Amino acid sequence: MPPKKSVTKKTTTAAKTARKPASKKVQDEPKKSFKELITEGLKELKSRKGTSRPALKKFIKEKYPTVAESSSFDHYFNSAIKRGVDAGEFDQPKGPSGTLKLAAPVKKEASPKVEAKPKKIAAATTTKKTASAGKVTKPKSKKTTTVKKAHASAAVAAAAALTYREMIIKSVLSLNEGKGSSRPALKKYIKDQFLKTDKINNKFDYLFNSALKKSVENGELQQPKGPAGIVKVSKKGKSAISA
């Protein structure tokens, strides 16, 4: 009899499919505005002299790639910088094409405490005779008090009639006689001289920055050291106030 053939185990023809490593789930990127992304970039990069626009763009694109995929990335990026500068949150010490910095926070100055005035003693309805001379004392005239109130009311009315543009120009001239003033100094002077502490609009900073920007654009005010520098009054601004 012929020898039995050894039975060989058939190998499976299908190759074992290697399991692909499970792809890591991309964490959902936080929904932030472009101004918030720029602020985060300035804090992370921490440059004393400021951070350039290309460096900020690179930071945002690397950390938030889905944001960088937007075809309008540059438009939103530049618009956010402009709004931040107008609102006083960003500084451009070397002008619009230079580096960008976070503006130093303006310290809120405590409003002056109003001292309680002593109550006026009501004048007696009946006159008193002096014991020695027997003269009748007359109640004090109210003319002085009336005049003071009239002056105070006129001052308040005059301040209320001023626009923010006029208040800024008058403040620069009053503080440094045309040599220039910083934004914090101007804001403090306007609040002290033209606005009542209880009547200050909660949009004061916005109205102040808008008026300053428009006055610089029309040539009445100047910022020789950039948006974050001092504010000066031009000849056009002086003539506009005096007219």
Protein Blocks (a to p, Z undefined) as FASTA:
>chain_A
ZZdddddddddfbdcdddddddddddddddddfklmmmmmmmmnopakbpafklmmmmmm
mmmmmlmmpmklmmmmmmmmmmmmmnopaccfkojklccddddddddddddddddddddd
dddfbdcddfklopacddddfklmmmmmmmmmmmmmmmmmpcfklmmmmmmmmmnnonap
cfklmmmmmmmmmpcfklccfklmmmmmmmmmmmmmnopaccfkojklccdddfklmmmm
mZZ
